[in-house]
Every structure is written in structure tokens, then in C-alpha cells.
Amino acid sequence: MTLIIAEAGVNHNGQEELAFALVDAAHKAGADIVKFQTFKAKNLVTEEAKQAEYQITNTQKQESQLAMLSRLELSYKMHHELVQYCDSLGIEFLSTAFDLESLAFLVNDLGLTRLKLPSGELTNAPLVLAHARTGCDLIVSTGMATLSEIETALGVIAFGYISGENAKPSIIAFQEAYASDAGQKALKEKVTILHCTTEYPAPIEEINLKAMDTLGRAFNLEAGYSDHSEGIIIPIAAVARGAVLIEKHFTLDRNMEGPDHKASLEPQELEAMVKAIRQIEVALGSSVKTPTVSEIKNKAVARKSLVAAIDIQYGEVLTEFNLTMKRPGSGLSPYRYWDLLGQKASKAYIAGDLIIE
């Protein structure tokens, strides 16, 4: 079954009440996981770091990333409360750590055993390594990345999984870990890789959904899709293509102030996406091509049999003029047509009778 992550991200706007309401919405929609973002703004960006174009557009406010992100931090206390609330509802709490301090908090304080490595941190080797050294299962997003960059990051992850704490990191060590049987085994067991287009919203013509297939084949890993497109069509298509995981931003109201609201689903849309994905999973069914239970009863109704086109006398030669094919399909198969041509009728038939030769 496809794992569905409802990405609350920073759409809580730093407000506790809104954060809990997002959990409620994700749970009601049927998502498996609700995901937030954990960071200390001062550890994440410099004072001079500028906003992305989409952030300026979506917030209608030009300011530093530091100023924007400082308003969107979740307190550690709120994290604990959200985890407890998620547990009470039966939905998994997940968060993305954007710095080493936040990562340590998620693992050591909250006890998370699954982590999400975001696209923007894929080339942040020390943080990638720290994620792997937790031993947690990893969901790795690959927006903006080349295959080479992804392979390099997977080498860091493999090294983190199979090497001791005292092993010295290096490019060569990462390559050796990636090439080793132990490294590949660890990646296969613990990593899910996600295709992603890092733009908010992502233009349809830049989704390149087939790249998800490429990732799965290139790295022999289960692949999924982190979606930033508008609407629910693309994640549904991704599931039909075999995505094992879907991540999608959602908000309570797209008109709220904040960088990600406008590229997010509203609750009823999230619910519709989850429902559609579950229907797609059922529809995918088995790869075996055979008549289904419901089809079998229709075979006699929908298929045809050999019948007398006109009255046929006993002993008369069966020809293309006195034989034809009509429903129902409960008589001789039309495949017998050529066998019967030229034979003599073993009985008399009235036009429309099933041939029983």
C-alpha cells in the first residue's frame, strides 16, 4: 500500500492551534503520516540569505529568509505535544530536520525511527551522514539533483549505515561504501528515494514523472514522489506508475499568509487525493491476466456461438450461408466454424438454433 505523507511543513505559521488543526485534517483525510519541519532559523540561514522567488510571490513580502523562518519555528515543547497528539489519533508524526541540532532532537528526544532528508540538503554531506548514522530509515528527496549528485549522497548514506563512528569520512570511503554489498544491502533495506521538482507550484511540463522510474532502476531502490504541482492529478498518476510513497503539501486555507500555502492542497482536496490513491491501488490489482469472478458470469452473455443462419435440414451440408455467429456464447465456439464447413448436419435446425455438432 502506498505510504501517504500529508506535508504540513510550515503551514502552521508558528501557531500551536493551527499545527494541531493540521494534524486533525491529515488524520481525517486518511493520510498515514503528517510531516512538519524542524529547524533553528539561526542554524539554517545566514542573515543575508534572500528568499526564493516563489516565497516572495506567495508571501507578498520581501524580507530575509532568517526573518521569515524565525516566525515559522516550532518550539520543542510543541513538538512533544504534537507527537503525543498524533499517537492518540493513530497517525505517524514525522518531521524534516534542516540542521544537526534539530536532527539530534528528533532522534534523541522524540525517538523518531524514520527521517526525511529534503531535496535542499542532499548535497549537505555532514547532515546527510548524520542522518545515516542515526540508523533510522530514510526518505530521500531528490529535487534539483542530477543522478551523479544522488549517487554521491547515497554513498554518504551507505557509509553512515555500515561504518563505525570512528571511520573517517572521505569521498573515497563513500564510494567504497556505495560499491560494497553491505552498503547496497543497507540502502535497499532502509532508503526510499523520491522524485521531486523543486518549484512551488511545479509546472506540469517540468514534472517529468518518468524520472521516478529512472531513480528506481538506477539505484535499485523503492521510489516515490514528492509533489509540488497544483491539484491531485500528478500524485495519483505517480501511484499508477508504481510510487511506493506520496508526499503532498496541504494547508487549512490557501489564502493564508506564508510561503507554502498557495502550493498546497486544502483539506477536502487532500481527502480526495487519498481516496483516489486508495482506489487506484485496488484497481491495479494483480498482474495476472485471467477472467475475474465478475467477468465469468458475463461470458455466455457477451460472447457468441455458432448458430443456424437459416433452417437446416438433416444431412444438409454446412456452409458459410447456413452458419453464422450470434449470442449467447453458451454453444459451440466460433473457432469451430472452419471445422464444420463441408460437414453434413447431424440433425435438423431451425434458424437461430445453437449448433450442437
N, C-alpha and C positions, 0 to 999 in steps of 0.2 A: 504494500500500500504506500502511496506517495506521502512523504512527510511534508506537511504544510506548515510553514512558518509565517505567522502574521507579524510583520515588522512594524512595531510601534515606534522604534527608533527614538527620535527626539520629539515626536509629535505630542508629547505630554506638556511641552512648553515649560518644563520645570515645575509644573503644578502637580501636587500629590493627588488631588481629587481626579484630575484628568488622567493620570497614569493608571489609577485603579479602574476608571471607566473604560480605558483601552483594553485592559485585561478582560473585563466583562464582555466587551464587544468581540474580542478574539475567541473567547470561550463560547459565546452564543453562536458565532458563525461556524463553529466546528473545527477550528484550527487545532493542530497538535501542539504547537509551540507559540508562545508570544515572546518576541525578542525586543530588547531595549538596547541602549548603547551606554557603555560605562567609560568615563574619561574624566580626567582633570584637565580643564582647558589650558592651564598653565603648562602642563606636560605635553600637550598636543600640538600647540601652535606658538609661533613667535608673536610678539606684539605687532610686527609689521606684516604678518600674513594676511593677504587680501581674500575676500570672499570669492567663490566661484561665480561665474555669470548667472547660473541658474538661481543661486542663493540671493543675489541682488534682485533678480527679476521676481522671485517668489515672495521675498520679504518686503519688496518695495522700500528697502532701507540699505544704504551703503555705509558699512562700518567694518571694522576689523573682524577677522574670524574669532579672535580672542573675545571680543565684546559679545559677539553673537553666541558663541559656545558657552560662555560663562553663565548665561541665562538658562542654558539647557542642561546643565549638570543635574544628575540625580544624586541626592545625598546617600551615604552608605546606609543610614537608618532607613531610608525609603526603599533601598534595595532589599533589605531584610524583610520589610513588611510586604513587599511585592512577592517575594519568594514564598512567604507563608500563605499569602492570599492565593497564589497560583496553586500551591499544594492543596489548599482546601477545595479548589474547584476541579482539580484533576487535569490541569493544563501545565505543560512544562514551561518553566521560566528559563530564558536564555538571554545572554547579553553579549555584545561585542566589546572587547577591551581594546582601547586605542593607545594604551601606554602600559609600561611594565608594572607600575603601581596598581593600576586598575586590574590587570591580569591577575596579579597576586591576590587581590581582594576577591575576585570572582572564584578562584580555585580554593584558596586557603580559608576564607571567611564564609563564603556562600556554599562551598562544596560542590560547585558545578563539575560535571564529568564530560560535558560536551561544550565545545567552544566554537565560535565563528570568527574566522580570520577574514577581515574585509578586504576588498579589492585594493584600497589605498595603501594598505600595509603589506602587500605582497612582496615588495622589494625591501622592506624594513627587516633585514636579516636578523638582527638581535631580537626583535619582537617575535618574528616567526619562530626562531629557535626556542625562545622562552615558552611559546605556546606548545611546541612539540615536547619539550622537557617536562611539562605537566603530566604527560602520559594520557591526556584526555583525547577523546575522539574529536576530530577537526572537520569543520565545514569550511572549505577554502574557496573564496570568490575570486574571479579572475578578470574583472573588468579592467580595461585599458592595457591588458597584458599580451605579450607575444608568447608563443609556445616555448621559446627559449627561456623567458623570464619565469614561466610557470614551472618548467623542469628544474631550474635553479632553485626555486623556492621549495619544490618537493624534495630536492636533495638536502636542503637545510632541515626539513621536517624529518626525513628519514634518519639523518644524523642525530637529531634530537631524540628520536624514539629509541634508537639501538645503541647509542654511545653513552658511556658513563659520564657522570658530572665532571670528571677531571679531563675528559677528552678535549683536546684543543680544536676549536672550530677553525676551519680554513676552507677555501674553495675546493682544494683537492680532496679534503676529508668529506665535504658534502657530495662531491661527485662519486667518490668511492662508496659512500653510504647508499646513494641512489642506485648504483650499479649492482649492489650486493643483493643476494637472495633474501637476507634478513631485512634489508631496507625495503625491498619491494613487498615483502610479506606484511610488514608493519603498515605501509601505505595502503595496501589492499584492505587490510582489516580495519583501519582507523580513519581513513580520509574519504570524504565525499567532495568532489570538485564541482563548482558551479560556473556555468557560463553566465556572463553578465555584460550589459552595455551601460557604462557609467555616464549617464546623462539623465536629467530629470525634467520632463519626461524623455524617455529614449525614443528617437524617431523610428517608426516602423521599418523604414528602409535600412536602418542600421542595427536591427536586432540580430540578424544572421543566426537564426536559431539552429541551423545545421552545424554551427560550430560546437554546439553541445555534444553532438555525436563525435565530432573530431576529438574533443577532450577525452571522452570515454575511451576511444580507440587508442589515442596517442599515449595515454598514461595508464591504461588498463585499470581504470577506477570507475566506480559508480558516479554518474554525472547527473546534475540537476540544473536548475535555472533560477537565478535571482533576477526578478523582473522590475524594471523601472518604466515600462511602457504604460500608456493610458489604457484603462479598461481591463477586461479579464480574458480577452481572446488569446493573447500570446501565452500566458501560463497554461491555459487549457491545451493549446497546441503542443506545448512542451511536454505535457503529460502524455499526450497521444504519441509523441516521439520517444517516450521511454524515460522521461525525467523521474528520478527517484525522490527528488526533493524540489519543492517550490517555495520561494521566499517572495513576499509581496508586501510593500508598504501599505499601511492603512491609517486612517485618521477618523475622528468623530465628525469632522466638518472640514471640507477642503478650503473653505473660506477663512479659516483661522490664520492668524499671523504665525509665520515660521517658514523655514527653508524647504521642508519636505511635504507640507500638506497638499500642495497643488498636484503633486505627482503620486498621490496616494488614493487608495480606494476608500469609500465611505462604508460604514458597517453593512448596509444591505447589499452592497456590491461584493464585499468580502464574503458574505454568506452565499451569494450566488456563485462566486468562484469556487468555493469549497464544494458546494453541491454539484456543480458541473464536473469538477475533477473526480469526485466520487462516482458519478455516473459514467465518466469516461473509463475509469478503472474497471467497472463492471462490464462495460461494453467491450473492452479489449479482450477479456475472457481468455480463451485457450487458443493456442496456435494450431491446434488440430482441426483440420477441415473435415467435418463429418456432419450428417444431419442432426440437428438438435432435437430435443424432446418435443418442442412445439412444432417443429417442421414436419416430423414424421406423420402426424395426423393429416397433414395437408397434401401429402404426396399423391394420394389417389384422386384428390380433387383437382390439383393443378396440372398434373401430368396427363398424357394421352395413351390410349391403347389402340390396337388395330381393330377396326370395325368394318362392317359391311357397308359399302357406299350405296349399293342398290341391293335389291333382292338377289340372292344367290341360290341356285338350285343344287341339290345333292349331286356330287360328281362334276359340277361345273369347274372349269379351270379358273384359278385365282389369278387376277391380273391387276394392272395398275388402274383399271377402270372400275373394278368392283370392290377394291380395297381402298380404305382411307384411314386417317388417324383422327380420333376425336376423344374428348374427355368422356368418362373418367379414366383414370390410369390404373384401374384395378384388373385389367385384362392383359392380353399379350403385349409385350413391349414393342414399340415401333421398330426396334432393332431387328425384329424377326421378319420384317416386311420383305426383304430380298430373298429370304429362305422360302417364303410361302409362294412367291411368284412362280407360276407354272405348275403348282401342285393342284390336285383336284380336291374340292371341298368334301370333307368327310360327313357333312350334314347340310341341311338347307338353312339359309339365314334370311331373315327379314332385314331390310335396310335399317341400319342403326344398331344391329346386334353386335355384341362383342364377339370377335373371332376367337374360337377355342381350339383351333387345330393343334 
